[in-house]
């Protein structure tokens, strides 16, 4: 079984922008066999029933924008500061720091890959690497 870890990083979640979160929940739970792990006013997080593989975060937006990526990777790292620095040497650009008060209570960095696609590196500590996915 593959654990999807490399260089101290793990794909924790894939974020998807959508206008109708409930419609997308119905679609993705059926398509993937996932279940609702948590639900917010403007979002829902889905996960595999056996916690296998990354979660799917459905985020409400007012309208879909062709100028902004509609998918975003969230990567767990034991030390987001160190990993963000390493990724910068590979061509990533730091967009901003994420504090625990931001987003979903996770700290780390919003970065952009060499073509400008944004992704997050989140300090998850050793618990973020529990098997199967937490």
C-alpha positions, 0 to 999 in steps of 0.5 A: 500500500502506498502512503503518498509521502515524499520529502516529508510532504503528504497530500492531505487535501484537494480543494475544489471551488464550487458555486453549489456545495450541496450539489457537489457533495452529492456528486462526489460522495457518490462518485468516490464513495466518500463520506462527509467528514465536516461541514461548514457554512460555505464548505464541506470536507469529504473523506474516504470511509477508511481514511485512505487517501487525501480529503476533498474540500469543497469551497463555496465561491460566488462565481467560478473565475477562469483567472483563478485556479479552481483546484488547490493542493494542501500538503502536510509537512512536519515543519512548513517553514523548512519545507516552504524554504526548500520548495522556494529553491525549486522555484515556488514563490511564497504568497503569504503566511497562513496563521491559525486564525485564517482559513480552517485553523491551520498554520503554514504558507500559501505558495505558488508553483513556477506557473502561478498555481497556488497550494498550501503547505501546512504544519501538521506535525507528526500527527499529520503523518499518521497512517492511514490519513487522519 
